[in-house]
Every structure is written in C-alpha cells, then in structure tokens.
Amino acid sequence: MTPASPDTSRPRVAIVGGGPAGLMAAETLSRTGAFDVHLYDAMPSVGRKFLLAGRGGMNITHAEPYERFVTRYGARAAALRPMLDAFGPDAVRDWVHGLGIDTFVGTSGRVFPTEMKAAPLLRAWLHRLREAGVHFHQRHRWTGWADHALRFDTPAGELLARADATVLALGGASWARLGSDGAWLPLLAARGIEVAPLRPSNCGFDVDWSPLFSERYAGQPLTTVAASWTDGNGQPVRKQGQFVVTATGVEGSLIYALSAPVRDQMTLHGSAVVELDLLPDLPADRVLAEVARPRGSRSMSSHLQGRLGIKGVKAGLLHECLGKEQFADPVALARALKALPLTLRAPRPIDEAISSAGGVAFEALEGTMVRALPGVFVAGEMVDWEAPTGGYLLTACLAAGVAVGRDVAAWLGRRGA
C-alpha cells in the first residue's frame, strides 16, 4: 500500500470520475493555474460512456428557447437552474467551438458536431487538459476512505491519495461496463449522506407480448405515432415520435420521453397504461368515417390497410391489444386506432437504461459540497436529477462540472489552502 506523493506547492484536488462532469471540473480548476489537479478513473481510458453515446451522432445540447430548455429537468429544474444560467446551451456550443469543433442545429433543434462524432471532441478536450497540467490516473477504482485519504484499487495494489479537496463525479448506474456502476452509493450512505435509490431513466419497458407477436415483430419500428399519458401532477401529456417493439416490450425515443412519469406510476401502482395514437395526423372523425366505410367482401385487416395504411406492426398491435369483438366493431376499432391502451409492466434493468435517476439528494448539499463531508464535492449524474435525451443530460453534466470547479476553488480560497 503506497501513498501518493502530494505536490505541496499548490493545493491538491482529486477528481474521481472521468465523465463529462469530472472532466469539466478538471478544466475549470486547471484554468486557474492555482491547483494541482489529479483525475482518477476506474477504466483504462476516460470518457467511455461519452464516446458510446456519440456513436449514433453526438448530441451535445439543444437549441430550443432557454426558458423551455430549463423546464426539461422537471422537479429539479429550480435546483439546476443556477448551474445552467452560468453554463447553459449557448455556452456549451461556444466551448465546443473553442475546441476547434464546428456544430450545427438539426431539424429537431438538437445540436451536433459537424462530423457527428464524439471522438474528435474528446481527443481535443483531453489534449487541452493535459496541456493545462491535469494528471490522469487510469485503472484506479475508488473504494472509499482510509481516515482522510482516498482509497483506490489499482493494478499495483491499494493506493492512498490525500487531497485538499475531492470531487466525486462517478455517474449513475447505467451501462456499468463503461464504469458507472453505482458502487459509490452505499459508501456515501454509510457516512450518513442522504441518497435516493438509483433507478432507470430514459429506459425501455416490459410488455406482456404473446409469443407470436414477440417473435414476429421484435425489432420493428413504429413511426409516426403519438403517446398520451398523465404526468406526476395529474396533467395529460401527449408526444409524437417513434419507438421500437422488442422481444420483451418497447424502447426508443418516444418511450424514453415518457419513462420518468411511467416509472413513477409503476412504483405506486405496479404497472402503467399509455394510449397510442396510430394515426396522429388524422382527426378521430375521419378515422371513424374510414373504418365505417362499406368494405364489401374484404376483411377488416385489408380494409384498414387500404383506407388508412394500417399494416405490419401497427396492424399486429391492434390484434395484440384488442379482442375479436372490439376489432369487429367499427366504433371501438376507430377509437382504438386513436387511443390504443398499452399496459407497460416494468422498466427494463437499470444497466440497459441510457441514464439513471436517484443519487445524492440536493438537500444533503451546500452548493455542490456535501454538508456532512466538508471538502468533498459531488457533480453530474450521481446527484438526484434526471433529464430526457436530446442534449439535456450532457449540458447539465457539463454545467455541474463548471459549478463544482468554481465551488472547490472558492472553498479552498476561503480556507487559504
């Protein structure tokens, strides 16, 4: 067990976690030139989840009006707002441009690097951090404290590292193979810090498909559909988009958009029902008129395909969710085409989720510092907030990194460290 040798010429800051929040905390602190910044990560390289998230197109933020942008954080919008006010979507774009990466706004309002890739951005970022003097320590898995020192498991054995301030930016519990496994939660709970259980966010859900439907339609996308549900305030919500049928249920952007309220409803009631509009561009009276139109010798399935374009997985869903009597009744069938009830049974496991909810409670913090552990700060997804996909997650993690870096600098400045 070999203790790390501190640089006593400047206050030493240990940052544990090499995701966006930890890297941005390192950048914020290293810019001052006043601190000896060391970043520790359990994986062989940093930013692994950042890279994987960018494989389908690196969505860095969103260009919608700022007041609307802030509401995307739901119940935690007020707590996150000071961070976002200081480093919001416009600042994120300016920061990316400063790394030599151009951006553009897609038709949905999402902002992407011109090359649509995360790797060039991460390479430029790490180069900047190394040039600024940040020390990187890979394959260092944090396992808690030994007295006042941080304890790490490393390939060379256990290592103890002392620091004047510590930033924990350990992520949530989704995609554990990339380093965020939530193992930190019991370590903090044992110190008396208020934490909420980690739960899946932006996740898929299980549905009790029949074996025939699952086998036939797994992997099939449903495009141009809308989903309606009730949010946590009892207000009806409707969103249009697309999702995919899986062997066990449903997943995709439209499903992720409703995952938080549906998950919370499941906690209370054990399941949740959403209503699918399979023809969101047609009014209900038009749908009823087409369904009720005389069909002669044609089957109802052929009639729906000819008059309304209902076929494939949409037709399969109707048969899966409706009884024979409903399918044969034009009024009931037309109603189902506009509001097909789909019962979601349970969220998929947290390791499959894009992100997670839960973590360190805001009530346990003073700014970004843990009240019960002076000198220990937290940032990013390990704090109890969540956000939809679309650049909101990354923007808040970057903003949290800036905020925690500034808080650490101010705290050390007050102590005269």
C-alpha positions as CSV (number, residue, x, y, z in Angstrom):
1,M,0.0,0.0,0.0
2,T,1.8,3.1,-1.3
3,P,0.5,6.6,-0.6
4,A,0.6,9.0,-3.5
5,S,3.2,11.8,-3.2
6,P,1.4,15.1,-3.0
7,D,2.7,18.3,-4.6
8,T,2.8,20.6,-1.7
9,S,3.4,23.8,-3.7
10,R,-0.2,24.1,-4.7
11,P,-3.5,22.8,-3.1
12,R,-4.2,19.3,-4.4
13,V,-7.6,18.5,-5.9
14,A,-8.7,14.9,-6.5
15,I,-11.4,14.4,-9.1
16,V,-12.8,10.8,-9.1
17,G,-14.6,10.0,-12.3
18,G,-13.6,10.8,-15.9
19,G,-17.0,11.5,-17.4
20,P,-18.2,14.9,-18.7
21,A,-18.8,16.4,-15.2
22,G,-15.4,15.2,-13.9
23,L,-13.5,16.4,-17.0
24,M,-15.2,19.8,-16.9
25,A,-14.4,20.1,-13.2
26,A,-10.8,19.4,-14.1
27,E,-10.8,22.0,-16.8
28,T,-12.4,24.7,-14.6
29,L,-9.8,24.2,-11.9
30,S,-6.8,23.8,-14.1
31,R,-7.6,27.0,-15.9
32,T,-6.8,29.0,-12.8
33,G,-3.3,27.5,-12.6
34,A,-3.7,27.6,-8.8
35,F,-4.3,23.9,-8.1
36,D,-2.6,20.6,-8.6
37,V,-5.4,18.6,-10.3
38,H,-5.5,14.8,-10.4
39,L,-8.2,12.9,-12.1
40,Y,-8.8,9.2,-11.2
41,D,-10.9,6.8,-13.2
42,A,-11.6,3.1,-12.8
43,M,-11.4,2.3,-16.6
44,P,-8.4,2.1,-18.8
45,S,-9.4,5.4,-20.5
46,V,-11.7,8.2,-19.6
47,G,-15.0,9.3,-21.3
48,R,-16.1,5.8,-22.3
49,K,-19.8,6.5,-21.9
50,F,-19.4,9.8,-23.7
51,L,-17.9,8.0,-26.7
52,L,-20.5,5.3,-26.8
53,A,-23.3,7.9,-26.6
54,G,-21.8,9.6,-29.6
55,R,-21.8,6.6,-31.9
56,G,-25.2,7.4,-33.2
57,G,-24.5,11.1,-33.6
58,M,-23.0,13.2,-30.8
59,N,-25.9,15.2,-29.5
60,I,-24.2,17.9,-27.3
61,T,-27.1,20.2,-26.4
62,H,-30.4,21.7,-27.7
63,A,-31.2,24.9,-29.4
64,E,-34.8,25.5,-28.1
65,P,-35.6,28.7,-26.2
66,Y,-33.8,28.7,-22.9
67,E,-36.8,29.1,-20.7
68,R,-38.3,26.0,-22.3
69,F,-34.9,24.2,-22.1
70,V,-34.8,24.6,-18.3
71,T,-38.2,23.0,-17.8
72,R,-36.9,19.8,-19.2
73,Y,-35.4,19.0,-15.9
74,G,-38.8,18.6,-14.2
75,A,-38.9,18.7,-10.5
76,R,-35.2,19.5,-10.3
77,A,-35.3,22.5,-12.7
78,A,-35.0,25.1,-9.9
79,A,-32.1,23.3,-8.3
80,L,-30.2,23.0,-11.6
81,R,-31.1,26.5,-12.9
82,P,-28.2,28.4,-11.3
83,M,-25.7,26.0,-12.9
84,L,-27.4,26.2,-16.3
85,D,-27.7,30.0,-16.0
86,A,-23.9,30.1,-15.6
87,F,-23.1,27.5,-18.3
88,G,-26.1,26.7,-20.5
89,P,-26.7,25.5,-24.0
90,D,-25.1,28.6,-25.7
91,A,-22.0,28.3,-23.5
92,V,-21.8,24.6,-24.4
93,R,-21.7,25.4,-28.1
94,D,-19.1,28.1,-27.5
95,W,-17.0,25.7,-25.5
96,V,-17.2,23.1,-28.3
97,H,-16.2,25.7,-30.9
98,G,-13.3,26.6,-28.7
99,L,-12.0,23.0,-29.0
100,G,-11.9,23.5,-32.8
101,I,-15.2,21.6,-33.4
102,D,-17.9,23.1,-35.5
103,T,-21.6,22.5,-34.7
104,F,-24.9,22.6,-36.5
105,V,-28.6,22.5,-35.4
106,G,-30.7,19.6,-36.7
107,T,-34.3,19.8,-37.7
108,S,-35.4,18.7,-34.3
109,G,-33.4,21.5,-32.6
110,R,-30.7,19.1,-31.4
111,V,-27.2,20.4,-31.7
112,F,-24.4,18.2,-33.1
113,P,-20.8,18.4,-34.0
114,T,-20.5,18.8,-37.8
115,E,-18.8,15.5,-38.1
116,M,-21.4,13.9,-35.9
117,K,-18.7,12.1,-33.8
118,A,-17.7,12.3,-30.2
119,A,-14.1,11.0,-30.6
120,P,-12.6,14.2,-32.2
121,L,-14.2,16.3,-29.5
122,L,-12.9,14.1,-26.7
123,R,-9.4,14.0,-28.2
124,A,-9.2,17.8,-28.4
125,W,-10.6,18.1,-24.8
126,L,-8.1,15.7,-23.3
127,H,-5.2,17.4,-25.1
128,R,-6.3,20.7,-23.6
129,L,-6.5,19.2,-20.1
130,R,-3.1,17.6,-20.4
131,E,-1.6,20.8,-21.7
132,A,-3.1,22.6,-18.6
133,G,-1.3,20.1,-16.3
134,V,-4.1,17.8,-15.3
135,H,-2.7,14.4,-14.1
136,F,-4.7,11.4,-15.2
137,H,-4.7,8.1,-13.3
138,Q,-6.5,5.3,-15.1
139,R,-7.4,1.9,-13.6
140,H,-7.9,3.5,-10.2
141,R,-11.1,2.3,-8.7
142,W,-12.3,4.3,-5.7
143,T,-13.3,2.2,-2.8
144,G,-13.9,4.8,-0.1
145,W,-11.7,6.4,2.5
146,A,-9.0,5.4,4.9
147,D,-9.0,8.1,7.6
148,H,-8.8,11.3,5.5
149,A,-7.2,9.7,2.4
150,L,-9.0,8.4,-0.7
151,R,-8.6,4.7,-1.2
152,F,-8.1,3.2,-4.7
153,D,-7.7,-0.3,-6.0
154,T,-5.1,-0.3,-8.8
155,P,-3.2,-2.9,-10.8
156,A,-0.3,-2.3,-8.5
157,G,-2.3,-2.8,-5.3
158,E,-4.1,-0.5,-3.0
159,L,-3.2,3.2,-3.1
160,L,-4.0,6.0,-0.7
161,A,-4.2,9.6,-2.0
162,R,-4.6,12.7,0.1
163,A,-6.2,15.8,-1.3
164,D,-7.1,19.3,0.0
165,A,-10.5,18.9,-1.8
166,T,-12.2,16.0,-3.5
167,V,-14.7,16.0,-6.4
168,L,-16.8,12.8,-6.8
169,A,-18.2,12.6,-10.3
170,L,-18.9,8.9,-10.5
171,G,-22.0,8.8,-12.7
172,G,-25.1,6.8,-12.1
173,A,-25.7,3.1,-12.6
174,S,-26.5,2.7,-16.3
175,W,-24.0,0.9,-18.7
176,A,-21.9,-0.4,-15.8
177,R,-19.4,-2.0,-18.3
178,L,-18.3,1.6,-19.1
179,G,-17.5,2.4,-15.4
180,S,-20.7,3.8,-13.9
181,D,-22.0,1.0,-11.7
182,G,-23.4,2.9,-8.7
183,A,-21.0,1.2,-6.3
184,W,-20.4,4.6,-4.6
185,L,-23.9,4.9,-3.2
186,P,-23.5,2.6,-0.1
187,L,-20.1,4.2,0.6
188,L,-21.8,7.6,0.9
189,A,-24.9,6.3,2.7
190,A,-22.6,4.7,5.3
191,R,-21.3,8.2,6.0
192,G,-24.9,9.4,6.8
193,I,-25.4,11.2,3.5
194,E,-28.9,11.3,2.2
195,V,-29.2,9.3,-1.0
196,A,-32.1,8.2,-3.1
197,P,-32.1,4.7,-4.7
198,L,-30.8,4.6,-8.3
199,R,-33.5,3.9,-10.8
200,P,-33.5,3.6,-14.6
201,S,-34.2,6.7,-16.6
202,N,-34.6,7.1,-20.4
203,C,-35.3,3.4,-20.4
204,G,-37.5,0.8,-22.2
205,F,-40.3,-1.2,-20.6
206,D,-41.5,-4.7,-20.5
207,V,-44.9,-5.6,-22.1
208,D,-46.6,-9.0,-21.8
209,W,-46.4,-9.7,-25.5
210,S,-47.8,-13.0,-26.8
211,P,-45.1,-15.3,-28.1
212,L,-46.4,-15.0,-31.6
213,F,-46.4,-11.2,-31.6
214,S,-42.9,-11.1,-30.0
215,E,-41.4,-13.5,-32.5
216,R,-43.0,-11.8,-35.5
217,Y,-42.5,-8.1,-34.7
218,A,-39.4,-7.8,-32.4
219,G,-37.1,-5.2,-33.9
220,Q,-39.9,-3.5,-35.9
221,P,-40.2,0.3,-35.6
222,L,-43.4,2.2,-35.1
223,T,-43.1,5.5,-36.9
224,T,-45.5,8.5,-36.9
225,V,-47.3,7.6,-33.7
226,A,-48.2,9.5,-30.6
227,A,-48.4,8.5,-26.9
228,S,-50.6,10.0,-24.2
229,W,-50.2,9.6,-20.5
230,T,-50.7,11.5,-17.2
231,D,-47.7,13.2,-15.6
232,G,-46.9,13.4,-11.9
233,N,-49.2,16.5,-11.5
234,G,-52.2,14.7,-13.0
235,Q,-51.9,16.6,-16.2
236,P,-52.4,14.9,-19.6
237,V,-49.3,14.8,-21.8
238,R,-49.0,13.9,-25.5
239,K,-45.9,13.4,-27.5
240,Q,-45.4,12.3,-31.1
241,G,-42.4,10.3,-32.3
242,Q,-41.4,6.7,-32.8
243,F,-40.3,3.6,-30.9
244,V,-39.4,0.0,-31.5
245,V,-41.0,-3.2,-30.4
246,T,-38.5,-5.5,-28.7
247,A,-38.8,-9.2,-27.7
248,T,-39.8,-8.2,-24.2
249,G,-41.5,-4.8,-24.7
250,V,-40.8,-1.4,-26.1
251,E,-38.0,1.1,-26.3
252,G,-36.9,4.1,-28.3
253,S,-37.1,7.9,-28.2
254,L,-40.9,8.2,-27.7
255,I,-40.8,5.6,-24.9
256,Y,-37.8,7.4,-23.3
257,A,-39.7,10.6,-23.3
258,L,-42.4,9.1,-21.0
259,S,-40.1,6.9,-19.0
260,A,-39.9,9.1,-15.8
261,P,-43.6,9.6,-15.2
262,V,-44.4,6.0,-16.2
263,R,-41.7,4.6,-14.0
264,D,-43.0,6.6,-11.0
265,Q,-46.6,5.5,-11.7
266,M,-45.4,1.9,-11.7
267,T,-43.8,2.5,-8.3
268,L,-47.2,3.4,-7.0
269,H,-49.5,1.1,-8.9
270,G,-47.3,-1.8,-10.2
271,S,-48.0,-1.0,-13.9
272,A,-48.9,1.9,-16.2
273,V,-51.1,2.3,-19.2
274,V,-50.3,4.6,-22.1
275,E,-52.5,5.3,-25.1
276,L,-51.1,5.1,-28.6
277,D,-52.4,7.1,-31.4
278,L,-51.5,5.1,-34.5
279,L,-52.8,7.8,-36.8
280,P,-51.8,11.1,-35.2
281,D,-52.1,13.1,-38.4
282,L,-55.8,12.2,-38.9
283,P,-58.7,13.5,-36.8
284,A,-60.9,11.0,-35.0
285,D,-64.0,11.7,-37.1
286,R,-62.0,11.0,-40.3
287,V,-60.7,7.7,-38.8
288,L,-64.2,6.6,-37.9
289,A,-65.5,7.5,-41.3
290,E,-62.9,5.4,-43.0
291,V,-63.3,2.5,-40.7
292,A,-67.1,2.5,-41.1
293,R,-67.0,2.8,-44.8
294,P,-68.5,-0.2,-46.5
295,R,-65.8,-2.8,-47.2
296,G,-67.7,-5.4,-49.2
297,S,-66.1,-8.8,-49.1
298,R,-62.7,-7.5,-47.9
299,S,-61.5,-8.5,-44.4
300,M,-61.2,-5.7,-41.8
301,S,-57.4,-6.0,-42.0
302,S,-57.4,-5.4,-45.7
303,H,-59.9,-2.6,-45.3
304,L,-57.7,-0.9,-42.7
305,Q,-54.6,-1.2,-44.9
306,G,-56.4,0.1,-48.0
307,R,-58.2,3.0,-46.3
308,L,-55.8,4.1,-43.6
309,G,-52.5,2.4,-44.3
310,I,-52.6,0.3,-41.2
311,K,-50.4,-2.7,-41.8
312,G,-47.3,-4.6,-40.4
313,V,-46.5,-3.9,-36.8
314,K,-49.4,-1.4,-36.4
315,A,-51.9,-4.0,-37.5
316,G,-50.2,-6.5,-35.3
317,L,-50.6,-4.2,-32.3
318,L,-54.3,-3.9,-32.9
319,H,-54.7,-7.6,-32.9
320,E,-52.5,-8.0,-29.9
321,C,-54.3,-5.4,-27.8
322,L,-57.9,-5.8,-28.9
323,G,-60.4,-8.7,-28.6
324,K,-62.2,-10.0,-31.6
325,E,-65.4,-8.2,-30.7
326,Q,-63.6,-4.8,-30.5
327,F,-61.8,-5.5,-33.8
328,A,-65.2,-6.2,-35.5
329,D,-66.9,-3.1,-34.0
330,P,-66.1,0.0,-36.3
331,V,-66.7,2.4,-33.4
332,A,-64.5,0.5,-30.9
333,L,-61.9,-0.1,-33.6
334,A,-61.7,3.6,-34.7
335,R,-61.4,4.6,-31.0
336,A,-58.5,2.1,-30.6
337,L,-56.7,3.5,-33.6
338,K,-56.6,6.9,-31.9
339,A,-56.1,5.7,-28.3
340,L,-54.9,2.1,-28.1
341,P,-54.2,1.2,-24.5
342,L,-50.9,-0.4,-23.9
343,T,-50.0,-1.8,-20.5
344,L,-46.4,-1.4,-19.5
345,R,-45.4,-3.8,-16.8
346,A,-41.9,-2.8,-15.6
347,P,-38.9,-0.8,-16.6
348,R,-36.0,-2.7,-18.1
349,P,-33.0,-3.2,-15.8
350,I,-31.0,-0.1,-14.9
351,D,-27.9,-1.3,-16.7
352,E,-29.8,-1.1,-20.0
353,A,-31.0,2.4,-19.4
354,I,-29.5,5.4,-21.1
355,S,-29.2,7.2,-17.7
356,S,-30.4,6.9,-14.2
357,A,-32.3,8.8,-11.6
358,G,-31.6,9.0,-7.9
359,G,-28.3,9.5,-6.1
360,V,-27.1,12.2,-3.7
361,A,-30.0,14.4,-2.5
362,F,-29.8,18.1,-3.2
363,E,-30.8,18.5,0.5
364,A,-27.5,16.9,1.5
365,L,-25.5,19.6,-0.3
366,E,-24.4,23.1,0.3
367,G,-23.9,24.3,-3.3
368,T,-22.1,21.3,-4.6
369,M,-20.3,20.4,-1.3
370,V,-21.6,17.5,0.9
371,R,-22.6,19.1,4.2
372,A,-21.6,16.0,6.2
373,L,-18.1,15.9,4.5
374,P,-16.5,19.3,4.2
375,G,-14.1,19.4,1.3
376,V,-16.0,16.7,-0.6
377,F,-18.0,17.8,-3.6
378,V,-20.3,15.9,-6.0
379,A,-21.3,16.6,-9.6
380,G,-23.1,15.1,-12.5
381,E,-25.4,12.2,-12.8
382,M,-24.6,10.9,-9.3
383,V,-26.8,13.7,-7.9
384,D,-30.5,13.1,-7.8
385,W,-31.8,14.7,-11.0
386,E,-32.7,13.4,-14.4
387,A,-33.3,14.7,-17.9
388,P,-34.6,13.5,-21.2
389,T,-32.3,12.7,-24.2
390,G,-31.7,15.5,-26.7
391,G,-28.6,17.1,-25.2
392,Y,-30.1,17.9,-21.8
393,L,-28.1,15.2,-19.9
394,L,-24.8,16.3,-21.3
395,T,-25.5,20.0,-20.9
396,A,-26.4,19.6,-17.2
397,C,-23.3,17.4,-16.6
398,L,-21.0,20.0,-18.1
399,A,-22.7,22.8,-16.2
400,A,-22.4,20.8,-13.0
401,G,-18.7,20.3,-13.7
402,V,-18.2,24.1,-14.1
403,A,-20.2,24.7,-10.9
404,V,-18.3,22.2,-8.8
405,G,-14.9,23.5,-10.1
406,R,-15.9,27.0,-9.1
407,D,-17.2,25.9,-5.7
408,V,-13.9,24.0,-5.0
409,A,-11.8,27.0,-5.9
410,A,-13.9,29.3,-3.7
411,W,-13.8,26.9,-0.7
412,L,-10.1,26.4,-0.9
413,G,-9.6,30.1,-1.3
414,R,-11.6,30.8,1.9
415,R,-9.5,28.2,3.8
416,G,-6.3,29.8,2.5
417,A,-5.2,26.4,1.2
